[in-house]
Amino acid sequence: MSHSLRELSAFLGEEVAAFIYARRIDDGSVYFLPEDEGAIRRPFARAKLECLFPDCPRPRLTSAHRVKKRDGFVHRSGSNAAHPAEDSFHYQAQVRLLQWLEAKFRAPGYSTAMELQTDSARTRIADVMIERASDKQRVAFEVQYASLTPSDWAERHHSYMSMKIADVWIFGHRRAMKPRVNSEGGVKLNPTHEAVAETGAPVLWINPIEGTLAIAVVREVFAGVSYEMLAKEGEAELVFEPLSLFSLALGDDGWVVVTSPKLRRLRQSAAALVTARSEAAAAAAAALEVSAGQIRELARQAEEREAAAEKRRRSKTIWLSTDDGRELVSAFEGVLPPWIGIEIGDLPCAFRSSAEWQGTLYLKHLHGLDPGEVVRVVDCVRSLGLGGAAIPIVRAWFENLVRWGVVGYAHRGLDISYRIAPRASKKEQSELPHVFEVLTHVCSICGYQLAEIYYPAGRHEYCQVVKQRLRERAH
């Protein structure tokens, strides 16, 4: 939280106003009593000072030193003069603002005054007014301790605007318009505070005794970054700055606004949040566009793959209707094994499907061979009328045949070759001990070595299908 409860308590101060200003009897100027100097200034106060209020019935004063409270002026003993706390705070706040403006704008051409009427008709009487002679630009300061509804505030605000007078509203630290502390130690803006905030102005409170302003702020975390900004409505926190740090500046809309180092940082933080949100939205939109583009590309690729697969299926069907195709199907009792038609790569030749070139190789180089006979990859490539670029693809197919137990390795050099795998007959295995190890997992139907994935079933899936079809034909 921006403020601590101790800071808030110190800002709210005492319910009863301390008098820290008096008026000199000799020239009518305002006199300020510094803290802890009530005792030493007492003779001067009794002789030279009087009450700040022009209509005070017993204006003579003295000064008092207090241990637990701030030193201040008091009416002399026996005086029945009494000023309501709200009036005392309000009037001293006016004096504070007047002295602040006089200190900030000492250059010739500026004039400041309290209780200054806006026109001859006394349409408005500003608590404090500053005017620049060169262009007649005026800024009115309104100190508001008394209760004020949003509609009444709006009427006064628009009245000032209609007269081209910038109005700065500063609420009192006590009484009706003070910050209302919530259960969490923060403050809650009332409807009039919120009406001021809607114009883009800061919600400010003044403690004229301490010479401090409070600013209503909120924090917002966006993308892991905390932004502190002017509060607009509801719950808020307070930050405090000495009045001496405040000044006036020309706002973005051409109206004069009150500013300070803290207010500048708050406005910069709000602008940074707007930029961060804009950049995040742009990044999200770009990401969505990229994502949409990726989806479209993936869909296009999927369509291409499906179209290619459909083309291969049609080509396979066409080839299987040829003499070579029918011969291949007949060799496997009507059901092609899964290692015919493996999608490995595109051969640079006229073959329209993987089933066509693999079936052709099987018929030319594997079908009818006895176990132990050798097949050279280079011979297979040549028989297809292909060059050396096709060797890796043909070899990859043979590697699949190894995993399926159809062939085994004969030579793994540059001129790689494979041997037809033996059946599961122990006699055949014993005749070829120098070529193959003893087969430990064989298909219970065809007798070829099983790939590891078929160990649990004990047979090839396509062998089971063939067996079933042969059984159906027999019946």
HELIX and SHEET records of a PDB file:
HELIX    1   1 LEU A    5  LEU A   12  1                                   8    
HELIX    2   2 ARG A   42  LYS A   48  1                                   7    
HELIX    3   3 ALA A   85  LYS A  104  1                                  20    
HELIX    4   4 PRO A  150  SER A  162  1                                  13    
HELIX    5   5 ARG A  175  MET A  177  5                                   3    
HELIX    6   6 PRO A  191  GLU A  198  1                                   8    
HELIX    7   7 LEU A  243  LEU A  245  5                                   3    
HELIX    8   8 PRO A  261  LEU A  320  1                                  60    
HELIX    9   9 ASP A  323  ALA A  331  1                                   9    
HELIX   10  10 SER A  354  LEU A  361  1                                   8    
HELIX   11  11 TYR A  362  LEU A  366  3                                   5    
HELIX   12  12 VAL A  377  SER A  383  1                                   7    
HELIX   13  13 GLY A  388  ALA A  390  5                                   3    
HELIX   14  14 ILE A  391  ARG A  403  1                                  13    
HELIX   15  15 LYS A  426  GLU A  431  1                                   6    
HELIX   16  16 GLU A  452  TYR A  454  5                                   3    
HELIX   17  17 GLU A  461  ALA A  474  1                                  14    
SHEET    1   A 3 VAL A  30  PHE A  32  0                                        
SHEET    2   A 3 TYR A  21  ARG A  24 -1                                        
SHEET    3   A 3 LEU A  49  GLU A  50 -1                                        
SHEET    1   B 2 LEU A  61  ALA A  64  0                                        
SHEET    2   B 2 GLY A  72  HIS A  75 -1                                        
SHEET    1   C 7 TYR A 110  GLN A 117  0                                        
SHEET    2   C 7 ILE A 125  ARG A 132 -1                                        
SHEET    3   C 7 GLN A 137  GLN A 144 -1                                        
SHEET    4   C 7 ILE A 165  GLY A 172  1                                        
SHEET    5   C 7 LEU A 204  ASN A 207  1                                        
SHEET    6   C 7 THR A 212  PHE A 222 -1                                        
SHEET    7   C 7 VAL A 225  LEU A 230 -1                                        
SHEET    1   D 9 TYR A 110  GLN A 117  0                                        
SHEET    2   D 9 ILE A 125  ARG A 132 -1                                        
SHEET    3   D 9 GLN A 137  GLN A 144 -1                                        
SHEET    4   D 9 ILE A 165  GLY A 172  1                                        
SHEET    5   D 9 LEU A 204  ASN A 207  1                                        
SHEET    6   D 9 THR A 212  PHE A 222 -1                                        
SHEET    7   D 9 GLU A 235  PRO A 242 -1                                        
SHEET    8   D 9 VAL A 187  LYS A 188 -1                                        
SHEET    9   D 9 ARG A 180  VAL A 181 -1                                        
SHEET    1   E 2 SER A 247  LEU A 250  0                                        
SHEET    2   E 2 VAL A 256  THR A 259 -1                                        
SHEET    1   F 3 VAL A 374  ARG A 376  0                                        
SHEET    2   F 3 SER A 417  ILE A 420 -1                                        
SHEET    3   F 3 VAL A 407  HIS A 411 -1                                        
END                                                                             
